[in-house]
């Protein structure tokens, strides 16, 4: 058995890694790149959310950005799409590092290679970090599971409308538009 050294968030930030990696409790975990369908759905969601957030000056939208979710754990997660409220957006020198906070919205687009246990663990970690809104997007089923703090979990289908709740007031988009092909 080979013991591996735990990595800190600060060390992770400066590592010259190839590919996409997350840091989970000090352990490096390589992530699979997104296939075309997942990448396109992520880009579609970014477009809808970014336009609304920008127009209403609600905060910042990120793709593939690293978030150090906890002040006392060596963990950096990378949601497919994230949004941080304007009053919580890192400023100045802090923008040159992983955000030392949990985003207010995390979007995860499922991939055929995702393992259920890993997805559940990531969602649970997001909840533990205090994220008020999580969207779990399933391209295969064309559904979006909305996990909002203090509310029942909702599963939206093509005929439904996704909204931004209290985090993104006034934001709505038909679910069918997220899964529409060009």
C-alpha positions, 0 to 999 in steps of 0.5 A, a space after each residue: 500500500 502506498 501512502 499519498 500526501 494530502 494536497 492543500 488548496 494552495 498547492 492545488 492552485 499552483 500545480 501544473 496539471 493536464 486535464 480537469 481535476 478536483 480536490 476532495 479532502 486533500 486527494 486529487 481526483 481526475 474528472 472526465 472531459 465533457 462529451 459534446 451533448 453535455 458540453 452543449 447543454 452546459 453552454 446553453 444553461 450558461 447563456 440563459 443564466 448569464 444573460 439574466 444575471 448580467 442584465 439584472 446585475 445579480 452577480 457572476 456566472 462561472 463555467 469550470 471555475 474552482 470553488 474551495 467550498 469549506 474554510 477547514 477542508 482541502 476541497 475544491 469542486 468544479 460545477 459545470 455552471 455556477 452563479 455567485 450573488 453580487 454581494 458575495 463575488 470575490 474582489 481584487 486579489 481574491 479573483 486570482 485564486 479559487 473562490 473561497 466560498 460555495 456558489 449560490 447556484 451549482 449546475 451539474 450536467 450528468 454524463 454517461 460516465 458519471 457514477 450515481 454514488 459520486 453524483 450523490 456525494 457531490 450533491 451532498 457536499 454542495 448541500 453541506 457547504 450551504 448552497 441554496 440552489 442546485 440543478 442536476 441536469 439529466 440529458 438522457 431523461 431530459 429532466 432537471 432536478 431542482 434542489 433548493 434549500 428548505 424546499 421539496 426536490 422537484 423534477 422538471 420535464 420538457 413541458 415544465 419551466 425552470 425558474 431561478 427562485 429567490 436567487 435569480 428573481 424573474 428568471 424562467 426558461 422552458 426546460 425544452 429549450 435547454 435540451 433543444 438541438 441546434 
